[in-house]
Amino acid sequence: MFGIGVGKRLGDGARVSLDEQQRIAVEFLSANKDALRDLANFPGVTTFPLGLQYNVELEEGLRGFCMGPSPRLMWHALDVGVHPNFCVLVNKPGEVDHGFSLEIFLKSW
């Protein structure tokens, strides 16, 4: 069975830095925490993601990395009941940036 999704655009991760995305998310979660808690606890809600986008250029010697939300964002996410997810896009040095945007990708669904 397919569910119906609800989304709220907080910015374009292809153009907004990860720090700024997290700041915007914290402001939104804080300002709307009661309504978001109600939504998270609504019968039938099984996932409640918060999508963030991180673009990185592959550098010589970079073998991998790990990342997670800032402590402030994590506190607000836990308080409301959302699960932060990171879409990481890696460009090779000299590779043309095709301007991938998670937002545009999701609109095509």
N, CA, C and O of each residue as an XYZ file, in Angstrom:
436
protein
N       0.839     -1.174      0.000
C       0.000      0.000      0.000
C       0.885      1.239      0.000
O       1.840      1.329      0.772
N       0.570      2.176     -0.854
C       1.325      3.417     -0.930
C       0.640      4.482     -0.084
O      -0.587      4.574     -0.044
N       1.447      5.272      0.581
C       0.915      6.338      1.403
C       0.954      7.666      0.674
O       1.457      7.766     -0.445
N       0.443      8.633      1.295
C       0.461      9.986      0.766
C       1.490     10.768      1.558
O       1.535     10.680      2.785
N       2.302     11.522      0.871
C       3.347     12.280      1.538
C       3.008     13.750      1.655
O       2.227     14.297      0.876
N       3.604     14.362      2.628
C       3.477     15.791      2.849
C       4.881     16.350      2.883
O       5.760     15.768      3.519
N       5.111     17.455      2.220
C       6.436     18.049      2.220
C       6.386     19.543      2.434
O       5.389     20.198      2.132
N       7.453     20.062      2.950
C       7.601     21.506      3.150
C       8.999     21.891      2.687
O       9.990     21.420      3.246
N       9.085     22.726      1.691
C      10.373     23.160      1.158
C      10.978     24.205      2.093
O      10.354     25.222      2.397
N      12.192     23.938      2.538
C      12.882     24.869      3.428
C      14.068     25.537      2.733
O      14.720     26.395      3.328
N      14.353     25.172      1.518
C      15.472     25.746      0.771
C      15.993     24.735     -0.233
O      15.629     23.560     -0.184
N      16.830     25.183     -1.129
C      17.402     24.328     -2.170
C      18.815     23.945     -1.761
O      19.722     24.776     -1.782
N      18.996     22.683     -1.389
C      20.285     22.207     -0.903
C      21.410     22.328     -1.904
O      22.578     22.327     -1.516
N      21.091     22.432     -3.185
C      22.130     22.611     -4.203
C      22.733     24.006     -4.128
O      23.842     24.235     -4.611
N      22.011     24.930     -3.529
C      22.475     26.323     -3.479
C      22.697     26.856     -2.062
O      23.345     27.885     -1.874
N      22.158     26.155     -1.075
C      22.234     26.606      0.313
C      23.224     25.707      1.058
O      23.144     24.483      0.959
N      24.150     26.306      1.800
C      25.153     25.516      2.523
C      24.485     24.602      3.545
O      23.361     24.853      3.981
N      25.188     23.550      3.915
C      24.656     22.609      4.895
C      24.396     23.302      6.234
O      23.381     23.040      6.880
N      25.306     24.184      6.652
C      25.085     24.922      7.904
C      23.809     25.751      7.840
O      23.041     25.796      8.801
N      23.588     26.408      6.702
C      22.390     27.237      6.546
C      21.134     26.359      6.494
O      20.105     26.725      7.061
N      21.208     25.214      5.823
C      20.063     24.292      5.796
C      19.687     23.870      7.213
O      18.507     23.822      7.559
N      20.690     23.564      8.029
C      20.422     23.136      9.401
C      19.837     24.280     10.229
O      18.944     24.062     11.048
N      20.340     25.504     10.017
C      19.787     26.663     10.730
C      18.318     26.867     10.369
O      17.480     27.088     11.243
N      18.014     26.792      9.068
C      16.636     26.953      8.609
C      15.750     25.856      9.199
O      14.636     26.130      9.646
N      16.240     24.625      9.201
C      15.470     23.505      9.743
C      15.186     23.692     11.233
O      14.067     23.448     11.684
N      16.191     24.124     11.999
C      15.997     24.355     13.436
C      14.930     25.417     13.663
O      14.058     25.251     14.517
N      14.993     26.502     12.904
C      13.980     27.560     13.046
C      12.586     27.021     12.745
O      11.635     27.310     13.472
N      12.464     26.240     11.678
C      11.164     25.689     11.297
C      10.650     24.700     12.345
O       9.490     24.767     12.751
N      11.513     23.789     12.778
C      11.106     22.807     13.788
C      10.695     23.485     15.086
O       9.704     23.102     15.708
N      11.452     24.482     15.488
C      11.165     25.196     16.726
C       9.841     25.960     16.644
O       9.046     25.937     17.583
N       9.611     26.632     15.520
C       8.408     27.451     15.363
C       7.137     26.607     15.190
O       6.032     27.082     15.452
N       7.301     25.359     14.751
C       6.132     24.524     14.440
C       6.109     23.213     15.207
O       5.494     22.243     14.762
N       6.779     23.176     16.363
C       6.972     21.902     17.052
C       5.674     21.206     17.448
O       5.584     19.986     17.310
N       4.677     21.920     17.930
C       3.441     21.265     18.356
C       2.717     20.618     17.176
O       2.286     19.468     17.266
N       2.584     21.349     16.077
C       1.913     20.805     14.892
C       2.710     19.637     14.309
O       2.124     18.651     13.861
N       4.041     19.743     14.312
C       4.870     18.668     13.779
C       4.812     17.421     14.661
O       4.820     16.300     14.151
N       4.754     17.608     15.976
C       4.588     16.459     16.880
C       3.269     15.747     16.596
O       3.207     14.519     16.540
N       2.203     16.554     16.416
C       0.901     15.965     16.103
C       0.971     15.175     14.802
O       0.430     14.072     14.710
N       1.634     15.737     13.801
C       1.770     15.051     12.518
C       2.581     13.765     12.662
O       2.223     12.737     12.086
N       3.664     13.816     13.423
C       4.506     12.634     13.628
C       3.740     11.514     14.323
O       4.003     10.336     14.084
N       2.802     11.879     15.178
C       2.042     10.883     15.942
C       0.693     10.533     15.316
O      -0.090      9.786     15.903
N       0.427     11.065     14.140
C      -0.840     10.798     13.461
C      -0.902      9.327     13.061
O       0.093      8.785     12.580
N      -2.048      8.667     13.249
C      -2.157      7.248     12.891
C      -1.778      7.003     11.427
O      -2.244      7.695     10.522
N      -0.940      6.023     11.227
C      -0.518      5.653      9.881
C       0.805      6.267      9.440
O       1.380      5.831      8.442
N       1.297      7.268     10.161
C       2.585      7.862      9.800
C       3.687      6.887     10.219
O       3.828      6.550     11.394
N       4.454      6.449      9.238
C       5.516      5.476      9.518
C       6.906      6.075      9.362
O       7.861      5.579      9.959
N       7.031      7.124      8.575
C       8.316      7.809      8.426
C       8.072      9.303      8.467
O       7.018      9.791      8.060
N       9.064     10.020      8.966
C       8.957     11.475      9.066
C      10.358     12.051      8.860
O      10.999     12.508      9.806
N      10.827     12.022      7.599
C      12.210     12.441      7.330
C      12.368     13.946      7.181
O      11.434     14.663      6.822
N      13.564     14.391      7.466
C      14.000     15.761      7.198
C      15.198     15.628      6.262
O      16.267     15.186      6.684
N      15.029     16.003      5.006
C      16.079     15.821      4.008
C      17.000     17.020      3.891
O      16.550     18.154      3.732
N      18.297     16.753      3.972
C      19.325     17.778      3.804
C      20.255     17.337      2.689
O      20.463     16.139      2.496
N      20.816     18.279      1.956
C      21.693     17.950      0.837
C      23.079     18.520      1.086
O      23.229     19.673      1.491
N      24.101     17.687      0.835
C      25.489     18.110      1.004
C      26.251     17.799     -0.276
O      26.335     16.643     -0.690
N      26.803     18.826     -0.897
C      27.607     18.669     -2.104
C      29.072     18.784     -1.708
O      29.460     19.715     -1.002
N      29.884     17.834     -2.163
C      31.301     17.829     -1.819
C      32.107     17.512     -3.065
O      31.694     16.693     -3.887
N      33.257     18.159     -3.205
C      34.160     17.842     -4.296
C      35.194     16.846     -3.794
O      35.839     17.054     -2.767
N      35.333     15.766     -4.540
C      36.291     14.726     -4.194
C      37.702     15.299     -4.307
O      38.081     15.835     -5.348
N      38.463     15.183     -3.241
C      39.829     15.707     -3.221
C      40.823     14.554     -3.179
O      40.493     13.448     -2.749
N      42.033     14.825     -3.627
C      43.113     13.842     -3.597
C      43.252     13.295     -2.180
O      43.372     14.062     -1.225
N      43.237     12.001     -2.046
C      43.436     11.372     -0.746
C      42.160     11.176      0.066
O      42.181     10.482      1.082
N      41.056     11.770     -0.361
C      39.799     11.584      0.371
C      39.297     10.169      0.140
O      39.004      9.785     -0.992
N      39.199      9.405      1.197
C      38.780      8.017      1.096
C      37.350      7.815      1.575
O      36.712      6.822      1.227
N      36.855      8.728      2.351
C      35.500      8.615      2.872
C      35.291      9.619      3.989
O      36.223     10.309      4.400
N      34.098      9.693      4.462
C      33.783     10.601      5.562
C      32.466     10.161      6.182
O      31.707      9.389      5.596
N      32.221     10.658      7.354
C      30.929     10.433      7.976
C      30.371     11.782      8.385
O      31.112     12.750      8.553
N      29.104     11.833      8.536
C      28.491     13.099      8.914
C      27.190     12.837      9.643
O      26.618     11.749      9.569
N      26.748     13.830     10.329
C      25.487     13.766     11.046
C      25.008     15.176     11.315
O      25.719     16.141     11.037
N      23.830     15.299     11.843
C      23.286     16.629     12.124
C      24.040     17.321     13.257
O      24.674     16.677     14.092
N      23.952     18.635     13.260
C      24.525     19.399     14.369
C      23.780     19.009     15.647
O      22.629     18.578     15.583
N      24.424     19.155     16.798
C      23.728     18.822     18.052
C      22.420     19.596     18.215
O      21.432     19.052     18.709
N      22.415     20.858     17.803
C      21.199     21.670     17.941
C      20.076     21.123     17.064
O      18.932     21.027     17.508
N      20.399     20.766     15.822
C      19.381     20.197     14.942
C      18.913     18.847     15.476
O      17.719     18.552     15.444
N      19.824     18.039     15.958
C      19.438     16.725     16.468
C      18.498     16.852     17.655
O      17.542     16.086     17.772
N      18.756     17.804     18.530
C      17.881     18.013     19.688
C      16.465     18.342     19.222
O      15.494     17.764     19.708
N      16.356     19.280     18.271
C      15.023     19.668     17.770
C      14.361     18.526     17.005
O      13.149     18.334     17.104
N      15.149     17.767     16.242
C      14.598     16.629     15.499
C      14.022     15.587     16.461
O      12.916     15.088     16.251
N      14.767     15.265     17.507
C      14.281     14.305     18.501
C      13.052     14.833     19.229
O      12.122     14.079     19.515
N      13.048     16.119     19.527
C      11.928     16.740     20.233
C      10.636     16.633     19.421
O       9.565     16.407     19.983
N      10.739     16.794     18.109
C       9.569     16.787     17.242
C       9.240     15.378     16.744
O       8.070     15.027     16.598
N      10.267     14.580     16.486
C      10.045     13.229     15.985
C      10.411     13.029     14.522
O       9.958     12.073     13.893
N      11.231     13.928     13.976
C      11.678     13.751     12.592
C      13.020     13.040     12.568
O      13.749     13.025     13.559
N      13.340     12.444     11.408
C      14.596     11.716     11.229
C      15.424     12.431     10.165
O      15.068     12.392      8.987
N      16.529     13.089     10.557
C      17.366     13.773      9.561
C      18.061     12.778      8.628
O      18.654     11.798      9.078
N      17.979     13.044      7.335
C      18.657     12.255      6.306
C      19.521     13.197      5.478
O      19.155     14.346      5.232
N      20.668     12.691      5.054
C      21.578     13.491      4.236
C      21.732     12.854      2.863
O      22.067     11.675      2.755
N      21.492     13.618      1.834
C      21.767     13.209      0.461
C      23.121     13.830      0.125
O      23.231     15.050      0.002
N      24.159     12.990     -0.025
C      25.513     13.476     -0.283
C      25.823     13.291     -1.766
O      25.718     12.187     -2.299
N      26.205     14.381     -2.422
C      26.563     14.345     -3.831
C      28.049     14.622     -3.954
O      28.538     15.643     -3.470
N      28.768     13.713     -4.602
C      30.220     13.822     -4.726
C      30.574     14.121     -6.178
O      30.190     13.383     -7.085
N      31.313     15.213     -6.390
C      31.815     15.569     -7.716
C      33.304     15.295     -7.763
O      34.029     15.614     -6.821
N      33.763     14.705     -8.856
C      35.190     14.490     -9.057
C      35.830     15.816     -9.452
O      35.166     16.657    -10.058
N      37.129     16.028     -9.117
C      37.796     17.272     -9.510
C      37.699     17.490    -11.015
O      37.947     16.576    -11.802
N      37.342     18.692    -11.403
C      37.225     19.032    -12.806
C      35.939     18.566    -13.461
O      35.672     18.911    -14.612
N      35.141     17.790    -12.751
C      33.882     17.302    -13.298
C      32.877     18.441    -13.357
O      32.805     19.268    -12.448
N      32.120     18.475    -14.412
C      31.110     19.512    -14.572
C      30.014     19.288    -13.534
O      29.502     18.179    -13.385
N      29.664     20.353    -12.822
C      28.561     20.276    -11.867
C      27.264     20.376    -12.660
O      26.969     21.404    -13.269
N      26.511     19.308    -12.642
C      25.273     19.280    -13.403
C      24.119     19.914    -12.644
O      22.972     19.859    -13.088
N      24.420     20.511    -11.509
C      23.404     21.224    -10.747
C      22.321     20.330    -10.194
O      21.163     20.739    -10.098
N      22.690     19.093     -9.823
C      21.691     18.195     -9.251
C      21.082     18.826     -8.017
O      21.788     19.336     -7.146
N      19.810     18.786     -7.959
C      19.081     19.290     -6.804
C      18.123     18.208     -6.339
O      17.315     17.708     -7.122
N      18.209     17.849     -5.078
C      17.300     16.860     -4.514
C      15.859     17.322     -4.693
O      14.964     16.516     -4.946
N      15.650     18.603     -4.563
C      14.307     19.157     -4.705
C      13.754     18.890     -6.109
O      12.607     18.468     -6.249
N      14.553     19.131     -7.139
C      14.107     18.903     -8.515
C      13.885     17.414     -8.757
O      12.914     17.022     -9.404
N      14.786     16.589     -8.234
C      14.641     15.140     -8.364
C      13.330     14.659     -7.767
O      12.615     13.873     -8.387
N      13.012     15.123     -6.576
C      11.794     14.677     -5.905
C      10.533     15.171     -6.613
O       9.502     14.500     -6.582
N      10.611     16.342     -7.250
C       9.448     16.842     -8.004
C       9.122     15.932     -9.175
O       7.970     15.858     -9.601
N      10.131     15.233     -9.704
C       9.910     14.379    -10.862
C       9.192     13.084    -10.494
O       8.776     12.351    -11.391
N       9.033     12.781     -9.231
C       8.365     11.542     -8.809
C       6.909     11.689     -8.955
O       6.162     10.758     -8.654
